[in-house]
């Protein structure tokens, strides 16, 4: 009975915020850590009652199938370099299909060409190529992946090229965002690359895919022509920076190799934990509208790197996921001789699902409001001097207009406009 109750509590926690919380002692989670430590009375966290007898493999498999094994996730895979510039775009889909034996097959379908029909009653055609990627099974799923509520992390894994890849996924409604961080081996200045084992892993590429269970991959054009229904995310929308700085409350799922799965209620997020609203210089940051990603610039054997993603699927909802990565740990034999590196590992996982409960107090007003106030003051002065209403002039410039050469450039998005 206790086992069933614990499993039901854990699954219900991943679906929505429950009203029947089991409050315990007050704990605080340190950033990027999966363990809990005692805190001061001002702590805003409380624990949820999870049974220690829960079958971790069964829970992981259940969450994976519930939130991600839903068909073909169509999207535009956009790759960014170290300085954040777009270096490549590919129209593709991640296909997750359950096989007869209960396992889940993952394949990727890439659009490699397209033809536009001149006939108004004919259909455009796309040339695609599908190739297998992986097969997931209940017993081996947690060896390469782990879920936490609506979040999932794949890796870290070492690719054939020697690059370490870590993938974070967040799902909301019929859409999800998948971010793949890629770190490559580096050496200190003055040391010949390859002359000794790598001394660090430096980020060199970040792939971001906005994916949805829709007839076509989401783009600004497709979302404008066919807006998503309520409850489904709008990927391409403008989000003012101050929209991140609100009062947030909700639930948090944490996991660590020692602590296991734990559930928390966040009564109110503290300022020290609101990493989604800042861009620390020691971290690599990229903010794209409702999306904010962070990861270590360089990962060494001396520290645990924390990869993070925050997403505002709408102005009232905040989703966050973070995973701790440990790499370059030496593999030592009995005579203290290093023979290689241990495989990189996931040291912690955290997923936050929060709703806005109000505005922050004593926060400076946005600069645009200051500008409006200044304009109003200037207008009052001019009105009093001239006795006339201030005039507003609109100016245009040709610099923003695309040149002929720029307008001829094509991209992966052009395929979706066919």
Secondary structure, DSSP 8 states (H G I E B T S, - for coil): -HHHHHHHHHHHHHHS--S-----S-EEE-TT---EEE--TT--EEE----TT--HHHHHHHHHHHHT-SEEEEEEEEEE-TTS-EEEEEEEEEEEEE-TTS-EEEEEEEEEEEE--SSTTS--EEEEEEEEEEEE-TTTHHHHEEEETTEEEEEEEE-TTS-EEEEEEEEETTEEEEEEEEEEEE--TTS-TTSSS--EEEEEEEEEEEEESSSS---HHHHHHS---TTS--SS----GGGGSSEEEEEEEEEETTTEEEEEEESS--GGG-GGG---TTEEEEEETTEEEEEESEE-TTS-EEEEEEEEEETTEEEEEEEEEE---EEE-TTS-EEEE---EEEEEEEEEEEEEE--SS----HHHHHHHHHHHHHHHHHHHHSS---------STTS--HHHHT---HHHHHT-
